[in-house]
Amino acid sequence: MIRNPVLPGFHPDPSILRVGDDYYLATSTFEWYPGVRVHHSRDLVHWRPIGGLLTERRLLDLSGVPDSGGVWAPDLTYHDGLFHLVYGVMDNYAHGYKDIANYLVTAPSIDGPWSDPVRLPGRGFDASLFHDDGGGSWLLNMVFDSRPGHGFAGIELQPLAGGEARTILANRQLTEGPHLYRIDGWYYLMVAEGGTGYEHGITVLRSRELAGPYEEDPAGPMLTARHDPTLELQKAGHGCLVETQGGEWYVAHLAARPYTRRGPCVLGRETAIQRVEWTDGWPRVAGGVPAVEVPAPDLPPHPHSRPHELFAADWSTLRRPASPDWLRVEGDRLTIEGGQSPYGLRTPSLVARRVTSRTSSLETVVRFEPGSVHQSAGITAYYNSRNWHYLALTTDGLVLTSSDKGKRTVRGTAEAVSGMGLRAEFDGPVLHFSYDVGHGWQTIPAELDATILSDEHADEFVDGQIRAFGFTGAFVGLWVQDLAGEGCRAEFDQTIYQTPDSVK
């Protein structure tokens, strides 16, 4: 059986692809490096992270992007012996504008090397490619109209080689995330509708002609959880189809697991897979709702071994790529040079990994001696620049600070010594921090709210206009701050992320 979500934690907007016997899932990464996270599978059941595709500033510059800006909804395809990756970089989404640049890169292998980015039209986001069996490649994207009172303006299609763009589907209900397929003489257009929250869903339309008109499946949405808040998987939408070697069909889609009925989603938007059956010429999911357990395809099982090194494919860096000028990796030891404050959007020094389970922990041993009040180092449970918890060695000792929508509060203090152990523990909506100076673990007596690290809490509106989106998910990580640029570094050893069923 396929057990959903197949990619737990922050893995939204999946683009699934089969090349021979290999399956790839590419997901959005927003303000985190490396850009466009990819997993590999041979059976659709076991998935192995192989890292991100955009690892350097030549391919992706995230300096200054807002929280939940950066890489939105990548699209991975394979055509004429090359992998094609289309991705958008969102520099601003507030005040009624969407400042996004869409790019295309290609590579002969999923491991690269990737070509220099080619700029594509940027009239909207969620761009994807369609390679027609009859010849030619086409660019699809939703159109965003920034004029006051407008907004989502439908789906457009344009020859990749250049030419006139035409609208093939008018906006219906926040229509976005287009993918196009040619199957048995029909063109099938799959779109996301209803927004990315609890009204999310997948709609399928078809036409005999590429340019339309497209008619909707009379059975209604292919997949949605909007009508049933009791389902374990909510927010189901933004889908992408794949056919197995044996002719079986599946759809990869995003989903979320709220802690309470339609409440906060600390783990963010995750990736799930559903089985698709063809009925009356339409691709449909049983019941039209997301299932936690799904029959696997008729493929040989192919489990993956997990990497044990610290800085493996599970770790990410915030807004700047991992490079020797600020981050050095020697076995299980990380040396991190200090960077900007939590609210700096250019050179933070945060190395983190996704939280993948309601119950999990991160622990490490930190060696650090702060030289001034401008320096600190420790561990964090982090959502974005305005919502985080941070246990750090400072000149005032060990200090636990929380930021809730930008308001900072000191939640506890303790003795600090270089070489001490630090630990963050998630227990559903509750978070605790502990420390060990050589006498065993001591818990700081502060019960912290883990739900401020959720998509829902991160959303902020001012006078009805968006100020901040929550599109990512909770992280735990290692953070070093050098606010005055005085030159400080911290060493982290024995770093372990643990869930109930694994140690990574």
Buried (B, 14 or more C-beta within 10 A) or exposed (E): EBEBBBBBBBBBBBBBBBEEEEBBBBBBBBBBBBBBBBBBBBBBBBBBBBBBBBBBEEBBBBEBBBBBBBBBBBBBBBEEEBBBBBBBBBBEBBEBEBBBBBBBBBBEEBEEEBBEBEEBBBBBBBBBBBBEEEEEBBBBBBBBBEEEEEBBBBBBBBEBEEEEBEBBBEBBEBBBBBBBBBBEEBBBBBBBBBBBBBBBBBBBBBBEEBEBEBEBBEEEBBBBBBEEEEBEBBBBBBBBBBBBEEEBBBBBBBBBBBBEEBBBBBBBBBBBBBBBEEEEEBBBBEEBBBBBEBEBBEBEEBEBEEEEEBBEBBBBBBBBBBEEEBBBBEEBBBBBBBBBEBEBBEBBBBBBBBBBBBEBBBBBBBBBBBEEEBBBBBBBBBBBBBBBBBBBBBBEEBBBBBBBEEEBEEBBBBEBBBEBBBBBBBEEBEBBBBBBBEEEEEBBEBEBBBBBBBBBBBBBEEEEEEBBBBBBBBBBBBBBBBBEEEEBBBBBBEBEBBBEEEEB
